[in-house]
Amino acid sequence: MEYTDKYRLIVSPQKEMQWLKSDQDEIEYLVKDWNKLLESYKENLLDVVDIYNTPDLVRHLGNIFNKKTLATGVYDLFDNDPDFIDSLFKVVLSIDELFSSFDICNTKNSHLDIILPARELCGRSPLNIADNDPKFGIVTYKHCVPQTGLTLNNLTHNITCLKPSVKPRIIKNKLDIKENRKNSYHILFLPWPKEINNDSFKKSQSKNTTLNMDSYFDFFDYEPKYEIDEKEFISIISESIKRVGTIDLIVLPECALSETLFDKFKATLLECFKENAPSLLSGVYGKDNEYSKNIASLAFISDNKKFEKENQSKHHRWFLDKNQLRNYNLSHVLDPNKKWWENIRINRRHLLCLHTKNGVRLCPLICEDLARQEPVAQAVRSVGPNLVISLLLDGPQISVRWPGKYSAVLSDDPGSSVLSVSALGMTLKSTGLGHKPSYDVALWSEPGKTPETLTIPSDADGLIIELQINKEKMWTMDGRGKDKVVLRKLMHTPVNISDNLTTVSTLKKNLIKELKKGA
């Protein structure tokens, strides 16, 4: 349907196809057929079953898969075979509707709750719902439906097909959520490091950078000299708990933590919160042999209450040109007459998507991945997360700059709420073109509203961003309306590290005491 652009026939009928109310009704009957088939599979433990108790489904599958269609080009089929077109739409839409009853974090006693895990036990990938060779595309889960425009993303509610250039990673956050906070989502954003030294940027000495390139190009490594204090990390979490009771997600910007420090913070959260640990999302730097490492690490409560970690690599190298070197006051460190590429390895494209029990669908991005429209941004629009968090090492987060423009694009299509965050140390460095030091460390964008800059006071250490989980109706182009979980901002407030910074051990004990009080 994408290759031929024929999905538009749903709303713009031609002689070979018209989509009527009776066609919509037939989708419901086909869903019943699929359930009969799945019931049969369940009873026979995935052995071969008799599908001929579902005659309508068999007829439609026969119209799609037969000797004639397999020997005919898809363009000719769409132009000359109305039965093929009719059956194709109805099979695709009925499968999409079937998945309305499925949630990977919550068991609803549907047949899919048994069939899909059973497929995994048989060696099938949990990331690809389809059984086709993933080189031809990956079918995976979807959430938001764009309510403007007309693309293939407007056609389905629950499943989508990604091009093979991006491989999804579905993460299940199995954290139990108390009834009184199922409609809230609290993010603690720490814009750390609060200071970035100029010598954190340096010319790369790696042998891997000796590419056959013009001398105008060179490579740099980012190696921060400032290590974040664990005592400050524990203290600000305690103060945040006192303020809002619960924290669902702790976020730090691009390259905020070393791998060692991320793992230490992860262990601290597990020690203090145990199976109720909030998720931790941070940019992580390090060494990858001769390359620098720039990844997003996400820690979360997984199956069996384990606190696990998944990584997503950065997919586009940052480059520093003359204007950026001047703006960040780095011209004495890196030659402004060159174009400096970030010395990172470009790995296989992946897209993490964290599913929570209260309906949050979170996709993290790193810096340039927000701006470059291929291939990751296209996958984000297809998957339709209701929350995108972009980790940046960037200047002030204001709507007129590039993060604001690209965040607004995702808020329009697929309808995501987008949070872009940068380190305070970097926004304070952005003075070389005549601007004042900036405390605009984050930007929030949601559908239907102007992007909002989140400014941290000069005497504060972090921001608590309070979101409300609502449900809004979204429509597919064929006329199916579904209530979808969305996140809308209520407020943000600054939070400070306690003045009483004792030992790490004492701070942990104090945090555990606060948690035992009931929140």
LUMGUNU-210191 format. One record per residue (C-alpha): residue number from 0; residue in three letters; x, y, z. Coordinates in nm, 3 decimals, decimal comma. Example, Ala and Ser with C-alpha at 12.3 -4.5 7.8 and 13.67 -1.06 7.14 Angstrom:
# residues 2
   num   residuo        xx        yy        zz
     0       ALA     1,230    -0,450     0,780
     1       SER     1,367    -0,106     0,714
# end
This chain:
# residues 519
   num   residuo        xx        yy        zz
     0       MET     0,000     0,000     0,000
     1       GLU     0,289     0,236     0,073
     2       TYR     0,472     0,164    -0,252
     3       THR     0,162     0,233    -0,460
     4       ASP     0,020     0,521    -0,252
     5       LYS    -0,315     0,338    -0,268
     6       TYR    -0,397     0,374     0,102
     7       ARG    -0,552     0,707    -0,004
     8       LEU    -0,839     0,514    -0,164
     9       ILE    -0,993     0,483     0,184
    10       VAL    -1,081     0,853     0,181
    11       SER    -1,069     0,926    -0,192
    12       PRO    -1,258     0,642    -0,365
    13       GLN    -1,208     0,548    -0,728
    14       LYS    -1,392     0,306    -0,951
    15       GLU    -1,176     0,014    -0,840
    16       MET    -1,253     0,074    -0,470
    17       GLN    -1,499     0,257    -0,246
    18       TRP    -1,485     0,227     0,133
    19       LEU    -1,841     0,209     0,275
    20       LYS    -2,000     0,165     0,617
    21       SER    -2,071    -0,196     0,528
    22       ASP    -1,696    -0,250     0,476
    23       GLN    -1,630    -0,113     0,824
    24       ASP    -1,888    -0,354     0,967
    25       GLU    -1,718    -0,646     0,795
    26       ILE    -1,396    -0,563     0,982
    27       GLU    -1,572    -0,657     1,307
    28       TYR    -1,679    -0,994     1,163
    29       LEU    -1,324    -1,064     1,046
    30       VAL    -1,192    -0,990     1,395
    31       LYS    -1,424    -1,264     1,522
    32       ASP    -1,277    -1,496     1,258
    33       TRP    -0,924    -1,417     1,373
    34       ASN    -1,025    -1,492     1,732
    35       LYS    -1,170    -1,828     1,625
    36       LEU    -0,842    -1,906     1,452
    37       LEU    -0,636    -1,802     1,754
    38       GLU    -0,858    -2,007     1,984
    39       SER    -0,790    -2,307     1,764
    40       TYR    -0,415    -2,241     1,776
    41       LYS    -0,426    -2,209     2,153
    42       GLU    -0,608    -2,541     2,195
    43       ASN    -0,372    -2,723     1,959
    44       LEU    -0,052    -2,567     2,099
    45       LEU     0,044    -2,409     1,768
    46       ASP     0,007    -2,730     1,565
    47       VAL    -0,154    -2,713     1,220
    48       VAL    -0,524    -2,634     1,257
    49       ASP    -0,828    -2,634     1,032
    50       ILE    -0,889    -2,275     0,919
    51       TYR    -1,203    -2,353     0,721
    52       ASN    -1,435    -2,265     1,009
    53       THR    -1,352    -1,903     0,915
    54       PRO    -1,481    -1,891     0,553
    55       ASP    -1,481    -1,509     0,516
    56       LEU    -1,122    -1,486     0,631
    57       VAL    -1,020    -1,772     0,402
    58       ARG    -1,188    -1,600     0,107
    59       HIS    -1,001    -1,275     0,166
    60       LEU    -0,668    -1,451     0,213
    61       GLY    -0,736    -1,644    -0,108
    62       ASN    -0,794    -1,318    -0,295
    63       ILE    -0,455    -1,190    -0,180
    64       PHE    -0,242    -1,506    -0,206
    65       ASN    -0,298    -1,710    -0,521
    66       LYS    -0,110    -1,800    -0,839
    67       LYS    -0,247    -1,502    -1,028
    68       THR    -0,157    -1,238    -0,770
    69       LEU     0,185    -1,385    -0,700
    70       ALA     0,265    -1,362    -1,072
    71       THR     0,133    -1,006    -1,111
    72       GLY     0,300    -0,676    -1,022
    73       VAL     0,142    -0,496    -0,728
    74       TYR     0,076    -0,184    -0,937
    75       ASP    -0,124    -0,389    -1,187
    76       LEU    -0,318    -0,555    -0,904
    77       PHE    -0,418    -0,219    -0,760
    78       ASP    -0,525    -0,095    -1,102
    79       ASN    -0,709    -0,402    -1,228
    80       ASP    -0,809    -0,635    -0,942
    81       PRO    -1,078    -0,486    -0,715
    82       ASP    -1,111    -0,813    -0,518
    83       PHE    -0,742    -0,801    -0,430
    84       ILE    -0,772    -0,437    -0,314
    85       ASP    -1,083    -0,500    -0,107
    86       SER    -0,938    -0,807     0,063
    87       LEU    -0,600    -0,648     0,129
    88       PHE    -0,751    -0,353     0,314
    89       LYS    -0,988    -0,571     0,514
    90       VAL    -0,723    -0,820     0,621
    91       VAL    -0,479    -0,545     0,727
    92       LEU    -0,742    -0,344     0,914
    93       SER    -0,892    -0,648     1,084
    94       ILE    -0,550    -0,755     1,214
    95       ASP    -0,493    -0,401     1,339
    96       GLU    -0,832    -0,408     1,514
    97       LEU    -0,752    -0,748     1,665
    98       PHE    -0,455    -0,592     1,846
    99       SER    -0,684    -0,341     2,021
   100       SER    -0,728    -0,607     2,288
   101       PHE    -0,355    -0,654     2,349
   102       ASP    -0,115    -0,473     2,584
   103       ILE     0,234    -0,613     2,639
   104       CYS     0,242    -0,481     3,000
   105       ASN    -0,109    -0,582     3,110
   106       THR    -0,269    -0,922     3,061
   107       LYS    -0,628    -0,888     2,940
   108       ASN    -0,692    -1,260     2,885
   109       SER    -0,709    -1,224     2,508
   110       HIS    -0,588    -1,502     2,279
   111       LEU    -0,293    -1,283     2,182
   112       ASP    -0,173    -1,286     2,544
   113       ILE    -0,101    -1,657     2,496
   114       ILE    -0,014    -1,679     2,127
   115       LEU     0,253    -1,405     2,116
   116       PRO     0,458    -1,532     2,416
   117       ALA     0,427    -1,884     2,272
   118       ARG     0,579    -1,758     1,945
   119       GLU     0,875    -1,623     2,142
   120       LEU     0,924    -1,965     2,304
   121       CYS     0,938    -2,112     1,953
   122       GLY     1,229    -1,883     1,870
   123       ARG     1,041    -1,598     1,701
   124       SER     1,154    -1,242     1,772
   125       PRO     0,937    -1,050     2,021
   126       LEU     1,022    -0,734     1,826
   127       ASN     0,873    -0,852     1,498
   128       ILE     0,508    -0,958     1,516
   129       ALA     0,526    -1,086     1,159
   130       ASP     0,702    -1,405     1,054
   131       ASN     0,849    -1,259     0,737
   132       ASP     1,221    -1,211     0,683
   133       PRO     1,298    -0,883     0,868
   134       LYS     1,500    -0,768     0,565
   135       PHE     1,161    -0,683     0,410
   136       GLY     1,037    -0,484     0,709
   137       ILE     0,945    -0,532     1,075
   138       VAL     0,589    -0,529     1,206
   139       THR     0,574    -0,388     1,557
   140       TYR     0,349    -0,206     1,804
   141       LYS     0,213     0,144     1,756
   142       HIS     0,036     0,403     1,972
   143       CYS    -0,038     0,756     1,847
   144       VAL    -0,218     0,817     1,517
   145       PRO    -0,148     1,152     1,346
   146       GLN    -0,469     1,353     1,322
   147       THR    -0,350     1,564     1,030
   148       GLY    -0,213     1,479     0,687
   149       LEU    -0,261     1,158     0,494
   150       THR     0,013     0,896     0,517
   151       LEU     0,023     0,525     0,586
   152       ASN     0,058     0,616     0,955
   153       ASN    -0,304     0,739     0,950
   154       LEU    -0,431     0,392     0,858
   155       THR    -0,369     0,183     1,173
   156       HIS    -0,412     0,217     1,550
   157       ASN    -0,210    -0,065     1,701
   158       ILE     0,053    -0,205     1,463
   159       THR     0,289    -0,059     1,207
   160       CYS     0,554    -0,173     0,962
   161       LEU     0,906    -0,030     0,990
   162       LYS     1,159    -0,030     0,712
   163       PRO     1,450    -0,265     0,788
   164       SER     1,694     0,025     0,832
   165       VAL     1,572     0,067     1,193
   166       LYS     1,532    -0,222     1,436
   167       PRO     1,288    -0,163     1,725
   168       ARG     1,357    -0,270     2,082
   169       ILE     1,042    -0,306     2,288
   170       ILE     1,098    -0,270     2,664
   171       LYS     0,836    -0,365     2,921
   172       ASN     0,849    -0,163     3,241
   173       LYS     0,668    -0,393     3,485
   174       LEU     0,675    -0,147     3,775
   175       ASP     0,352    -0,180     3,972
   176       ILE     0,169     0,152     3,985
   177       LYS    -0,053     0,244     4,277
   178       GLU    -0,412     0,333     4,195
   179       ASN    -0,379     0,689     4,327
   180       ARG    -0,104     0,778     4,077
   181       LYS    -0,204     0,597     3,760
   182       ASN    -0,300     0,929     3,605
   183       SER     0,026     1,110     3,681
   184       TYR     0,383     1,085     3,554
   185       HIS     0,663     1,274     3,731
   186       ILE     0,998     1,343     3,565
   187       LEU     1,300     1,463     3,762
   188       PHE     1,532     1,639     3,518
   189       LEU     1,889     1,706     3,629
   190       PRO     2,063     1,945     3,384
   191       TRP     2,405     1,818     3,485
   192       PRO     2,694     1,871     3,452
   193       LYS     2,641     2,230     3,563
   194       GLU     2,989     2,322     3,444
   195       ILE     3,173     2,207     3,129
   196       ASN     3,540     2,293     3,088
   197       ASN     3,680     2,386     2,750
   198       ASP     3,937     2,106     2,765
   199       SER     3,652     1,851     2,766
   200       PHE     3,669     1,894     2,386
   201       LYS     3,993     1,792     2,219
   202       LYS     4,137     1,684     1,886
   203       SER     4,104     1,309     1,847
   204       GLN     4,425     1,108     1,841
   205       SER     4,248     0,795     1,722
   206       LYS     4,399     0,606     1,428
   207       ASN     4,045     0,539     1,302
   208       THR     4,002     0,906     1,213
   209       THR     4,265     0,899     0,938
   210       LEU     4,005     0,874     0,665
   211       ASN     4,067     0,971     0,306
   212       MET     3,920     1,316     0,356
   213       ASP     4,016     1,673     0,277
   214       SER     4,226     1,848     0,543
   215       TYR     3,926     2,074     0,603
   216       PHE     3,775     1,788     0,807
   217       ASP     3,895     1,653     1,139
   218       PHE     3,761     1,464     1,444
   219       PHE     3,713     1,555     1,810
   220       ASP     3,654     1,359     2,131
   221       TYR     3,437     1,473     2,420
   222       GLU     3,590     1,372     2,752
   223       PRO     3,436     1,562     3,047
   224       LYS     3,663     1,655     3,335
   225       TYR     3,379     1,695     3,585
   226       GLU     3,231     1,388     3,755
   227       ILE     2,886     1,425     3,908
   228       ASP     2,873     1,376     4,286
   229       GLU     2,673     1,071     4,401
   230       LYS     2,580     1,252     4,723
   231       GLU     2,412     1,528     4,520
   232       PHE     2,225     1,267     4,315
   233       ILE     2,080     1,095     4,624
   234       SER     2,003     1,425     4,798
   235       ILE     1,803     1,576     4,511
   236       ILE     1,598     1,255     4,478
   237       SER     1,510     1,278     4,849
   238       GLU     1,407     1,641     4,812
   239       SER     1,196     1,555     4,506
   240       ILE     1,019     1,273     4,690
   241       LYS     0,929     1,518     4,968
   242       ARG     0,790     1,758     4,705
   243       VAL     0,572     1,533     4,487
   244       GLY     0,568     1,193     4,658
   245       THR     0,681     0,981     4,363
   246       ILE     0,927     1,003     4,075
   247       ASP     0,865     0,789     3,767
   248       LEU     1,166     0,886     3,556
   249       ILE     1,501     1,055     3,622
   250       VAL     1,656     1,221     3,315
   251       LEU     2,006     1,358     3,253
   252       PRO     2,132     1,510     2,924
   253       GLU     2,358     1,375     2,652
   254       CYS     2,701     1,258     2,776
   255       ALA     2,614     1,346     3,138
   256       LEU     2,746     1,028     3,300
   257       SER     3,030     0,784     3,250
   258       GLU     2,930     0,419     3,213
   259       THR     3,070     0,348     3,560
   260       LEU     2,872     0,630     3,720
   261       PHE     2,548     0,532     3,544
   262       ASP     2,581     0,179     3,680
   263       LYS     2,655     0,319     4,027
   264       PHE     2,343     0,540     4,018
   265       LYS     2,140     0,245     3,891
   266       ALA     2,262     0,033     4,184
   267       THR     2,178     0,314     4,427
   268       LEU     1,821     0,337     4,298
   269       LEU     1,775    -0,039     4,330
   270       GLU     1,918    -0,040     4,682
   271       CYS     1,688     0,239     4,801
   272       PHE     1,368     0,177     4,603
   273       LYS     1,401    -0,198     4,539
   274       GLU     1,123    -0,318     4,300
   275       ASN     0,973     0,034     4,300
   276       ALA     1,278     0,201     4,144
   277       PRO     1,207     0,486     3,901
   278       SER     1,347     0,453     3,551
   279       LEU     1,679     0,627     3,481
   280       LEU     1,755     0,777     3,139
   281       SER     2,088     0,944     3,072
   282       GLY     2,336     1,018     2,802
   283       VAL     2,651     0,814     2,866
   284       TYR     3,004     0,876     2,740
   285       GLY     3,307     0,647     2,734
   286       LYS     3,558     0,475     2,508
   287       ASP     3,480     0,223     2,235
   288       ASN     3,831     0,107     2,142
   289       GLU     3,962     0,386     1,918
   290       TYR     3,626     0,564     1,914
   291       SER     3,441     0,771     2,170
   292       LYS     3,111     0,634     2,296
   293       ASN     2,790     0,836     2,294
   294       ILE     2,482     0,637     2,396
   295       ALA     2,152     0,671     2,578
   296       SER     2,122     0,427     2,869
   297       LEU     1,780     0,343     3,011
   298       ALA     1,737     0,149     3,337
   299       PHE     1,392     0,010     3,421
   300       ILE     1,208    -0,251     3,625
   301       SER     1,163    -0,547     3,390
   302       ASP     1,003    -0,889     3,421
   303       ASN     1,062    -1,068     3,753
   304       LYS     1,121    -0,726     3,914
   305       LYS     1,478    -0,706     3,786
   306       PHE     1,636    -0,363     3,733
   307       GLU     1,781    -0,391     3,384
   308       LYS     1,953    -0,159     3,137
   309       GLU     1,921    -0,107     2,762
   310       ASN     2,147     0,110     2,547
   311       GLN     2,075     0,301     2,228
   312       SER     2,363     0,441     2,026
   313       LYS     2,368     0,785     1,873
   314       HIS     2,296     0,756     1,501
   315       HIS     2,433     1,083     1,364
   316       ARG     2,769     1,243     1,436
   317       TRP     2,773     1,595     1,572
   318       PHE     2,990     1,835     1,380
   319       LEU     3,133     2,159     1,512
   320       ASP     3,174     2,440     1,260
   321       LYS     3,313     2,791     1,299
   322       ASN     2,989     2,941     1,435
   323       GLN     2,944     2,669     1,696
   324       LEU     3,309     2,686     1,806
   325       ARG     3,272     3,060     1,849
   326       ASN     2,938     3,029     2,028
   327       TYR     3,072     2,773     2,276
   328       ASN     3,404     2,961     2,316
   329       LEU     3,606     2,666     2,185
   330       SER     3,806     2,832     1,906
   331       HIS     4,128     2,810     2,110
   332       VAL     4,078     2,434     2,157
   333       LEU     3,967     2,327     1,807
   334       ASP     4,075     2,508     1,489
   335       PRO     3,773     2,716     1,372
   336       ASN     3,889     2,687     1,011
   337       LYS     3,806     2,316     1,011
   338       LYS     3,486     2,115     1,029
   339       TRP     3,509     1,886     1,332
   340       TRP     3,322     1,556     1,332
   341       GLU     3,241     1,371     1,654
   342       ASN     3,464     1,062     1,675
   343       ILE     3,193     0,801     1,739
   344       ARG     3,115     0,472     1,571
   345       ILE     2,790     0,463     1,370
   346       ASN     2,622     0,137     1,467
   347       ARG     2,305    -0,041     1,355
   348       ARG     2,003     0,187     1,393
   349       HIS     1,783     0,090     1,688
   350       LEU     1,478     0,253     1,841
   351       LEU     1,401     0,187     2,207
   352       CYS     1,039     0,207     2,313
   353       LEU     0,953     0,173     2,683
   354       HIS     0,597     0,055     2,760
   355       THR     0,460     0,115     3,111
   356       LYS     0,155    -0,030     3,284
   357       ASN    -0,024     0,306     3,281
   358       GLY     0,014     0,354     2,908
   359       VAL     0,329     0,562     2,868
   360       ARG     0,516     0,486     2,546
   361       LEU     0,859     0,648     2,572
   362       CYS     1,119     0,675     2,294
   363       PRO     1,458     0,833     2,376
   364       LEU     1,661     1,012     2,108
   365       ILE     2,010     1,161     2,116
   366       CYS     2,073     1,510     1,977
   367       GLU     2,098     1,490     1,596
   368       ASP     1,854     1,197     1,588
   369       LEU     1,580     1,452     1,661
   370       ALA     1,673     1,667     1,363
   371       ARG     1,762     1,414     1,092
   372       GLN     1,443     1,290     0,930
   373       GLU     1,588     0,962     0,803
   374       PRO     1,580     0,691     0,908
   375       VAL     1,510     0,712     1,285
   376       ALA     1,262     1,002     1,281
   377       GLN     1,053     0,815     1,025
   378       ALA     1,046     0,513     1,257
   379       VAL     0,940     0,737     1,548
   380       ARG     0,648     0,870     1,343
   381       SER     0,547     0,514     1,255
   382       VAL     0,565     0,381     1,613
   383       GLY     0,384     0,688     1,748
   384       PRO     0,516     0,714     2,107
   385       ASN     0,322     0,946     2,334
   386       LEU     0,648     1,071     2,491
   387       VAL     0,979     1,145     2,317
   388       ILE     1,277     1,261     2,523
   389       SER     1,570     1,402     2,330
   390       LEU     1,903     1,416     2,517
   391       LEU     2,116     1,707     2,397
   392       LEU     2,454     1,870     2,458
   393       ASP     2,332     2,197     2,320
   394       GLY     2,266     2,565     2,376
   395       PRO     1,950     2,727     2,516
   396       GLN     1,630     2,530     2,465
   397       ILE     1,407     2,791     2,308
   398       SER     1,135     2,739     2,047
   399       VAL     1,306     2,937     1,768
   400       ARG     1,613     2,713     1,769
   401       TRP     1,633     2,374     1,596
   402       PRO     1,510     2,156     1,889
   403       GLY     1,189     2,359     1,903
   404       LYS     1,126     2,324     1,531
   405       TYR     1,178     1,949     1,517
   406       SER     0,995     1,883     1,844
   407       ALA     0,692     2,063     1,701
   408       VAL     0,706     1,835     1,395
   409       LEU     0,675     1,523     1,614
   410       SER     0,398     1,685     1,819
   411       ASP     0,204     1,729     1,497
   412       ASP     0,288     1,388     1,345
   413       PRO     0,246     1,143     1,513
   414       GLY     0,112     1,352     1,805
   415       SER     0,389     1,293     2,062
   416       SER     0,471     1,508     2,359
   417       VAL     0,841     1,594     2,330
   418       LEU     1,092     1,695     2,598
   419       SER     1,435     1,812     2,482
   420       VAL     1,698     1,863     2,753
   421       SER     2,049     2,005     2,765
   422       ALA     2,322     2,041     3,026
   423       LEU     2,332     2,369     3,217
   424       GLY     2,708     2,372     3,165
   425       MET     2,648     2,393     2,790
   426       THR     2,376     2,658     2,795
   427       LEU     2,597     2,875     3,015
   428       LYS     2,883     2,838     2,762
   429       SER     2,669     2,966     2,472
   430       THR     2,788     3,326     2,495
   431       GLY     3,043     3,358     2,214
   432       LEU     2,800     3,516     1,966
   433       GLY     2,696     3,788     2,207
   434       HIS     2,424     3,608     2,404
   435       LYS     2,398     3,618     2,783
   436       PRO     2,453     3,295     2,981
   437       SER     2,128     3,101     2,957
   438       TYR     1,937     2,892     3,211
   439       ASP     1,690     2,765     2,947
   440       VAL     1,777     2,397     2,990
   441       ALA     1,467     2,220     2,857
   442       LEU     1,184     2,258     2,608
   443       TRP     0,839     2,097     2,627
   444       SER     0,622     2,049     2,318
   445       GLU     0,277     1,889     2,307
   446       PRO     0,005     1,877     2,038
   447       GLY    -0,203     2,191     2,002
   448       LYS     0,022     2,418     2,208
   449       THR     0,323     2,642     2,148
   450       PRO     0,652     2,484     2,269
   451       GLU     0,738     2,597     2,624
   452       THR     1,090     2,672     2,747
   453       LEU     1,166     2,537     3,095
   454       THR     1,411     2,767     3,272
   455       ILE     1,596     2,662     3,584
   456       PRO     1,661     2,935     3,846
   457       SER     2,029     3,013     3,898
   458       ASP     2,014     2,883     4,257
   459       ALA     1,830     2,555     4,172
   460       ASP     1,974     2,213     4,088
   461       GLY     1,695     2,036     3,900
   462       LEU     1,341     2,055     3,766
   463       ILE     1,042     1,840     3,856
   464       ILE     0,811     1,812     3,556
   465       GLU     0,461     1,699     3,650
   466       LEU     0,263     1,540     3,368
   467       GLN    -0,097     1,424     3,365
   468       ILE    -0,200     1,106     3,188
   469       ASN    -0,520     1,167     2,993
   470       LYS    -0,710     0,987     2,722
   471       GLU    -0,791     1,153     2,392
   472       LYS    -0,977     1,005     2,098
   473       MET    -0,771     0,946     1,784
   474       TRP    -0,913     0,846     1,449
   475       THR    -0,774     0,639     1,164
   476       MET    -0,853     0,735     0,807
   477       ASP    -1,103     0,449     0,775
   478       GLY    -1,316     0,593     1,057
   479       ARG    -1,218     0,391     1,366
   480       GLY    -1,193     0,605     1,681
   481       LYS    -0,997     0,489     1,987
   482       ASP    -0,921     0,651     2,323
   483       LYS    -0,541     0,679     2,345
   484       VAL    -0,320     0,762     2,643
   485       VAL    -0,150     1,103     2,610
   486       LEU     0,074     1,304     2,843
   487       ARG     0,000     1,668     2,909
   488       LYS     0,211     1,904     3,121
   489       LEU     0,062     2,038     3,443
   490       MET     0,357     2,232     3,585
   491       HIS     0,729     2,233     3,649
   492       THR     0,904     2,345     3,967
   493       PRO     1,270     2,382     4,067
   494       VAL     1,424     2,156     4,330
   495       ASN     1,745     2,198     4,528
   496       ILE     2,006     1,971     4,675
   497       SER     1,988     1,959     5,053
   498       ASP     2,240     2,174     5,236
   499       ASN     2,309     1,881     5,468
   500       LEU     2,529     1,660     5,248
   501       THR     2,671     1,395     5,479
   502       THR     2,808     1,057     5,368
   503       VAL     2,663     0,851     5,085
   504       SER     2,564     0,582     5,334
   505       THR     2,372     0,827     5,555
   506       LEU     2,197     0,985     5,258
   507       LYS     2,082     0,643     5,139
   508       LYS     1,946     0,560     5,484
   509       ASN     1,758     0,892     5,496
   510       LEU     1,608     0,829     5,150
   511       ILE     1,494     0,481     5,253
   512       LYS     1,329     0,633     5,562
   513       GLU     1,142     0,881     5,344
   514       LEU     1,022     0,601     5,117
   515       LYS     0,895     0,398     5,413
   516       LYS     0,662     0,682     5,511
   517       GLY     0,414     0,564     5,248
   518       ALA     0,471     0,739     4,918
# end
